Amino acid sequence: MKIAWFKKVITPELGTLIAGYTAGDVSVAKLDDLMVTGLCLDDGRSKSLLVSLDLLALDGWYIRSLREKCARRGTVSRPSGPSAGGLAAKQLIAGWEKWFREPKKNYGGRHV
């Protein structure tokens, strides 16, 4: 079994447009670096890659591009299982509602 791990800083420059608060808002400070982290597992027969991005979202064109590249490299078995689409959306909405209700900390005039 071969295992590889990586972590890389992907923090953009200050002044970069950000999403999640208001349209057109830009970053004015950095609390923590944004990271991309990955783990590759190779048992000699197949390889698996797990990637985590500290991002709010990815553009649809980027996700489609990743899927196409992965499909060209190999196939994935998807056995039957329960759908989590509706449940995941409900949990995401509940998490956001809880976050908006909780008091926020103030960092340099910015509430987070």
SULRA-V494122 format. One record per pair of residues at least 24 apart in sequence whose ideal C-beta (glycine too) atoms are under 7 Angstrom apart, sorted by sequence separation. I is the first residue (numbers start at 0). J is the second residue. If there is no record, write none. Layout:
i: {I;I}
j: {J;J}
This chain:
i: {8;9;9;8;9;7;6;7;6;5;4;3;19;18;2;1;0;30;28;28;28;30;27}
j: {32;33;34;34;35;34;34;35;36;37;38;39;55;55;40;41;42;106;106;107;109;111;109}
